């Protein structure tokens, strides 16, 4: 009886926790543009100067620039990734509450902003009557691409060393501005205003006094970003309206919910007690996967929901394999308790082998795929881990509690008829 009370207590606590947290998890789950509506743009990067090349570093830095611009425009959590050697994909979800006119205006603004080259300027106050930094001394194209590096300085501080293409130009500017500030602007935003200590004749300069590595790296990234000789060409654009995104979400959730209900009914009808336990564990599995999504701060897309539903199918397979092995052991004439031990042991390796192969396949998709393929792979791998916890170990614990309570030891409770049992 104590074990039965423990079983009931576990279920009550689990469902209480799920009931209290599920609304918050659903509300805080980020939706991709295919569910929320928005814009997707694929850019082709090419050199601005003749004979230039697009390096991996320059492509990554350009992607960072696009992300910063999207954030500055007020867009919430853009998804910007590099693809191949020369492509950048931009996905920006736009609030479904925005009107269609405002949406189109926002999309136009975002597209114009994305393709604008990063404008890096080193300015001085020389000749400025209002005390501002009005005179442009150096621009991004004067610096070597990727030349800004973080290096240790004095007394634990960090410095940023930069290198220009023409030594004479830096020498002329630095000689004229000794003991004056040379401010660094990116897209008209002041990033830093170091003082020129001496003339710089070797083509390199050191910006001193960065207090943290993050601060120093940000400044180096800004300089490298402005020195990128890349231009972006719009190769593909897809706009998803708010109505279409909302309909996709509604239809997908309805289909997934209907399939899940049918699966739960199937498990209970065909496997009785193990099926009922499996149904409980499947519900916990769905909640746990939502919680993992929230902790990962992941964005849910249509391919992600497809992987989510596939994860439910894999979880059902795990329970079916265990339930069938238990039934086979009962048919052989063993007691229900012995059948649970033997069935769990014999099915464990089969289930784990299947999960490992699925994780390997998902890992290959993640490292070799792009965009929606990666989204699918991430959700699939997360669902496998959650499945092992909730549909391999948890069902066995709950079944052990029921069997040891002495109330659920009839073979018929496990879908086995008396006529099917053979004496050992």
C-alpha positions in Angstrom: 0.0 0.0 0.0 2.9 2.4 0.8 4.2 1.9 -2.7 0.9 2.7 -4.2 0.7 5.9 -2.2 4.2 6.7 -3.4 3.1 6.1 -7.0 0.1 8.4 -6.6 2.2 11.1 -4.9 4.7 11.1 -7.7 2.0 11.6 -10.3 0.2 14.3 -8.3 3.4 16.3 -7.7 4.5 15.9 -11.4 1.1 17.1 -12.7 1.0 19.9 -10.2 4.4 21.2 -11.3 3.4 20.8 -15.0 0.1 22.6 -14.4 1.8 25.5 -12.7 4.7 26.0 -15.1 3.3 25.0 -18.5 1.5 28.3 -19.2 4.7 30.2 -18.5 6.7 27.9 -20.7 4.3 28.3 -23.6 4.2 32.1 -23.3 8.0 32.4 -23.1 8.8 30.0 -26.0 10.2 32.0 -28.9 8.6 31.4 -32.3 10.4 31.5 -35.6 9.3 33.6 -38.5 7.5 30.6 -40.1 5.1 30.6 -37.1 5.1 34.3 -36.1 5.5 36.0 -39.5 8.5 38.0 -40.7 11.2 38.1 -43.3 14.0 35.8 -44.4 16.8 37.1 -46.6 19.8 35.2 -48.1 22.8 37.4 -49.0 25.7 36.6 -51.2 28.9 38.3 -49.9 31.5 39.5 -52.4 34.7 41.8 -52.2 34.3 45.5 -52.6 37.8 45.9 -54.0 39.1 44.1 -57.1 41.2 41.1 -56.2 39.8 40.9 -52.7 38.6 37.6 -51.2 35.8 36.6 -48.8 37.4 34.8 -45.8 35.6 32.9 -43.1 36.6 35.5 -40.6 35.2 38.4 -42.7 32.0 36.5 -43.3 31.5 35.8 -39.5 32.3 39.5 -38.7 29.8 40.6 -41.3 27.1 38.4 -39.8 27.8 40.0 -36.4 27.4 43.4 -38.0 24.0 42.5 -39.4 22.9 41.2 -36.0 24.0 44.4 -34.3 22.1 46.5 -36.9 19.0 44.4 -36.5 19.2 44.8 -32.7 19.7 48.6 -33.1 16.6 48.8 -35.3 14.4 47.4 -32.5 14.0 43.9 -33.9 13.7 41.2 -31.2 16.2 38.4 -31.4 17.1 38.1 -35.1 18.6 34.8 -36.3 21.6 35.4 -38.5 23.8 32.5 -39.7 26.6 32.0 -42.2 26.2 29.3 -44.9 29.0 27.9 -47.0 31.9 30.2 -47.9 30.0 33.3 -49.1 26.4 33.4 -47.9 24.6 34.8 -44.9 21.0 34.0 -44.0 19.0 36.5 -42.0 15.7 35.5 -40.3 13.7 38.2 -38.5 10.3 37.5 -36.9 8.0 40.5 -36.7 5.3 40.8 -34.0 2.0 39.4 -35.3 0.2 42.3 -33.6 1.7 44.8 -36.1 -0.6 45.9 -39.0 0.2 44.8 -42.5 1.2 48.4 -43.5 3.5 48.7 -40.5 4.9 45.3 -41.3 5.8 46.1 -44.9 7.4 49.4 -43.8 9.4 47.6 -41.2 10.5 44.9 -43.7 11.6 47.6 -46.2 13.5 49.5 -43.4 15.3 46.2 -42.3 16.3 45.3 -45.9 17.8 48.8 -46.5 19.6 48.7 -43.2 21.0 45.2 -43.7 22.7 45.9 -47.0 24.3 49.2 -45.9 28.1 48.7 -45.5 29.5 49.1 -42.0 31.0 52.6 -41.8 34.1 52.9 -39.6 35.6 56.3 -39.0 38.5 57.6 -36.9 37.7 61.3 -36.3 39.5 64.2 -34.6 38.3 67.5 -33.2 40.8 69.4 -35.4 39.1 72.5 -36.8 35.8 71.7 -35.1 34.2 74.8 -33.7 31.6 73.0 -31.5 34.1 70.7 -29.8 32.8 67.6 -31.5 34.8 65.1 -33.5 33.9 66.4 -36.9 37.0 65.7 -39.0 37.3 62.2 -40.6 41.0 61.2 -40.4 40.8 57.4 -41.2 38.1 55.1 -42.6 37.5 51.4 -42.4 39.2 50.7 -45.8 42.4 52.2 -44.5 42.9 49.2 -42.1 43.9 45.7 -43.0 41.0 43.2 -42.7 41.1 41.3 -39.4 44.3 43.1 -38.2 42.9 44.3 -34.9 44.1 42.0 -32.1 43.7 41.9 -28.3 47.0 41.7 -26.4 48.0 42.1 -22.7 49.0 45.5 -21.5 50.4 47.0 -18.3 49.0 46.4 -14.8 46.5 43.7 -16.0 44.9 46.0 -18.6 44.3 44.9 -22.2 45.3 46.6 -25.4 44.0 46.5 -28.9 46.7 46.5 -31.6 45.7 47.7 -35.1 47.5 47.8 -38.5 46.9 50.0 -41.4 47.5 49.5 -45.1 49.6 52.7 -45.6 52.2 53.6 -43.0 52.6 57.1 -44.3 48.9 58.0 -43.8 48.9 56.8 -40.1 52.2 58.6 -39.5 50.9 61.9 -40.9 47.6 61.7 -38.8 49.4 60.7 -35.6 52.1 63.3 -35.9 49.5 66.0 -36.2 47.3 64.8 -33.4 49.9 64.0 -30.6 48.3 64.4 -27.2 44.9 64.8 -28.8 42.0 62.3 -29.0 41.3 60.2 -32.1 37.7 59.0 -31.7 36.5 55.7 -33.2 32.9 55.8 -34.7 31.0 52.8 -36.1 27.9 53.9 -38.1 28.1 57.4 -36.4 28.1 55.8 -32.9 31.1 56.7 -30.7 32.9 53.5 -29.6 36.1 54.8 -28.0 38.2 58.0 -27.9 41.8 57.1 -27.2 44.6 59.8 -27.0 47.5 59.8 -29.4 50.6 59.5 -27.3 53.3 59.7 -30.0 53.8 59.6 -33.8 53.1 56.2 -35.3 55.5 55.5 -38.1 55.5 51.6 -38.2 52.0 51.2 -39.6 50.6 49.9 -36.3 48.9 51.5 -33.3 48.0 50.3 -29.8 44.8 51.4 -28.1 45.4 51.1 -24.4 43.3 50.9 -21.2 40.6 48.3 -22.0 39.6 47.0 -18.5 38.1 43.7 -19.5 38.7 41.2 -22.3 35.1 41.5 -23.4 35.6 45.3 -23.7 38.8 44.9 -25.6 37.4 42.2 -27.9 34.4 44.3 -28.7 36.6 47.2 -29.8 38.7 44.9 -31.9 35.6 43.5 -33.5 34.3 47.0 -34.3 37.6 47.9 -36.1 37.7 44.6 -37.9 34.1 45.0 -38.9 34.6 48.4 -40.4 37.6 47.2 -42.4 35.6 44.4 -44.1 35.8 44.8 -47.9 32.5 43.0 -48.4 29.3 44.0 -50.1 26.0 42.0 -49.8 23.7 41.0 -52.7 20.2 40.0 -52.0 19.8 36.5 -53.6 16.6 35.3 -52.0 13.8 37.0 -50.0 10.8 35.4 -48.4 8.1 37.3 -46.4 5.7 35.4 -44.2 2.6 37.4 -43.2 1.2 37.4 -39.6 -2.0 35.6 -40.7 -0.1 32.8 -42.5 2.3 32.4 -39.6 -0.6 32.2 -37.1 -2.4 29.7 -39.3 0.7 27.5 -39.6 1.1 27.5 -35.8 -2.6 26.6 -35.3 -2.7 23.8 -37.8 0.6 22.3 -36.6 -0.4 22.4 -33.0 -3.8 20.8 -33.8 -2.2 18.0 -35.8 0.4 17.4 -33.1 -2.3 17.4 -30.4 -4.6 15.1 -32.3 -1.8 12.6 -33.0 -0.7 12.7 -29.4 -4.2 11.9 -28.1 -4.6 9.0 -30.5 -1.2 7.6 -29.4 -2.2 7.8 -25.7 -5.5 6.0 -26.4 -3.7 3.3 -28.4 -1.1 2.7 -25.6 -3.8 2.4 -22.9 -6.1 0.1 -25.0 -3.4 -2.3 -26.2 -1.0 -2.4 -23.2 -3.3 -1.7 -20.2 -1.2 -0.8 -17.1 2.1 -0.3 -19.0 0.2 1.7 -21.5 -1.3 3.9 -18.8 2.1 4.5 -17.3 3.5 5.2 -20.7 0.8 7.8 -21.3 1.7 9.6 -18.1 5.4 9.5 -19.0 4.7 10.9 -22.5 2.9 13.9 -21.0 5.9 14.5 -18.7 8.2 14.1 -21.7 6.4 16.8 -23.6 6.6 19.2 -20.6 10.3 18.4 -20.0 11.1 19.1 -23.7 9.3 22.5 -23.4 11.4 23.2 -20.3 14.6 22.3 -22.2 13.5 24.7 -25.0 13.1 27.5 -22.4 16.4 26.8 -20.8 18.2 26.7 -24.2 16.5 30.0 -25.2 15.8 28.2 -28.4 13.5 29.5 -31.2 10.7 27.1 -32.2 10.1 26.7 -35.9 8.0 24.4 -38.1 10.9 21.9 -38.6 11.4 22.1 -34.8 7.8 21.1 -34.2 8.2 18.3 -36.7 11.2 17.0 -34.7 9.2 17.5 -31.5 6.4 15.2 -32.9 9.1 12.8 -34.1 10.5 12.7 -30.6 7.0 11.7 -29.3 7.0 8.9 -31.8 10.4 7.7 -30.6 9.3 7.9 -27.0 6.2 5.7 -27.9 8.6 3.2 -29.5 10.6 2.9 -26.3 7.5 2.2 -24.3 6.2 -0.3 -26.8 9.5 -2.2 -26.9 9.5 -2.5 -23.1 5.8 -3.4 -22.9 6.1 -6.1 -25.5 9.2 -7.7 -23.8 7.3 -7.7 -20.5 4.3 -9.5 -22.3 6.7 -12.0 -23.8 8.1 -12.8 -20.4 4.6 -13.2 -18.8 3.6 -15.5 -21.7 6.6 -17.7 -20.8 5.2 -18.4 -17.4 7.2 -16.0 -15.2 5.6 -13.9 -12.5 4.7 -10.3 -13.3 7.5 -9.0 -11.1 10.1 -11.3 -12.8 8.7 -10.4 -16.2 9.2 -6.7 -15.4 12.9 -7.2 -14.4 13.6 -9.5 -17.4 11.7 -7.4 -19.9 13.3 -4.1 -18.7 16.8 -5.7 -18.9 16.3 -7.3 -22.3 14.8 -4.2 -23.9 17.2 -1.6 -22.5 20.1 -2.3 -24.9 17.8 -2.3 -27.9 16.3 1.1 -26.9 19.6 2.7 -26.1 21.2 1.5 -29.3 18.3 3.0 -31.3 18.7 6.3 -29.4 22.5 6.4 -30.0 22.1 5.9 -33.7 19.4 8.7 -33.8 21.7 11.1 -31.9 24.6 10.3 -34.4 22.3 11.0 -37.3 21.0 14.3 -35.7 24.6 15.3 -34.9 25.6 14.9 -38.6 22.6 17.0 -39.6 23.6 19.7 -37.1 27.2 19.9 -38.1 26.7 19.6 -41.9 23.3 21.2 -42.3 22.2 24.8 -42.3 19.2 26.9 -41.2 16.0 24.7 -40.7 18.1 21.5 -40.9 20.0 22.6 -37.8 16.8 23.6 -36.0 15.4 20.1 -36.7 18.6 18.4 -35.5 18.8 20.4 -32.2 15.2 19.6 -31.3 15.7 15.9 -32.2 18.8 15.6 -30.0 17.1 17.3 -27.1 14.1 15.0 -27.5 16.3 11.9 -27.3 17.9 13.0 -24.1 14.5 13.9 -22.5 13.1 10.6 -23.8 15.8 8.5 -22.1 14.9 10.2 -18.8 11.2 10.1 -19.0 10.4 7.0 -21.2 13.2 4.6 -20.2 13.9 5.0 -16.5 10.7 6.6 -15.2 8.2 4.0 -16.6 10.2 1.2 -14.9 10.2 3.0 -11.6 6.4 3.6 -11.7 5.7 0.0 -12.9 7.8 -1.4 -10.0 5.8 0.6 -7.5 2.5 -0.7 -8.9 3.7 -4.3 -9.1 5.2 -4.3 -5.6 2.0 -2.8 -4.2 0.4 -6.2 -4.9 -2.7 -4.6 -6.6 -1.6 -5.0 -10.2 -0.2 -8.5 -10.6 -2.8 -10.1 -12.9 -1.4 -10.9 -16.4 -4.6 -9.4 -18.0 -3.5 -6.0 -16.6 -0.6 -6.2 -19.0 -2.5 -7.3 -22.1 -1.8 -11.0 -21.7 -4.6 -13.6 -21.7 -4.5 -16.7 -19.5 -4.6 -19.0 -22.5 -1.4 -17.4 -23.8 0.7 -18.3 -20.8 2.9 -21.3 -21.1 4.3 -23.3 -18.1 8.0 -23.1 -17.6 
